[in-house]
Amino acid sequence: MADIPERVKRCWIGDDLRSSFEASIEQRVNRYIEVSPQEIIANHHFAVASAECISLYTDGYFLSTVMVTQAVTEAIRRFVVERNEIKPDEGMDGPQIAEVLVKKGIISKDCADAFNRIWESFRNDVHHMHPKVATIDFPGLAKRNIHDLTAIEREIFAGSWSNNGRFIPTNPKYWDAREDGKIGVFLRFEP
């Protein structure tokens, strides 16, 4: 195959990729519609990774969806803790932190449950690639995690629209306002 001209290889690879994409388009559309992501979130360090979760799930990369939803969820939880100036006790893990946030009225029980389900979604097994990963139902787990991440983002980054078309965050402390009063947003209106 080394003697095949690069131009011919490019055509073959392009045809294979196009064929593969066209064969899976209906499944991809169904998965994207099923996610129904929060269309606007604050433009923070985890926003791009959060958008990638949606793309990974849509494209059928379920193990990667699980990994990235775990990382993004941890980043959002840490962000919420910092913005609310909570000082977790030494050794406190995800479920304990979520419980503190609920007790302080910072997040709802449903949001905490979503955080905890992702935290408990074989986090250490996946992160460290333990042998157990061979037995995990990644399509089902990815679906649950992406829905939980969407629920978290809907609560943390909720907002409404004013009569003049301005987005008004429900929780302004999670959005960085500039001196002119405008906020940085990360838009996800299309796949």
Secondary structure, 3 states (H helix, E strand, C coil): CCCCCHHHHHHHHHHHHHHHHHHHHHHHHHHHHHHCCCCEEECCCCHHHHHHHHHHHHHCCHHHHHHHHHHHHHHHHHHHHHHCCCCCCCCCCHHHHHHHHHHCCCCCHHHHHHHHHHHCCCHHHHHCCCHHHHHCCHHHHHHHHHHHHHHHHHHHCCEEECCCCCEEECCHHHCCECCCCCECEEECCCC
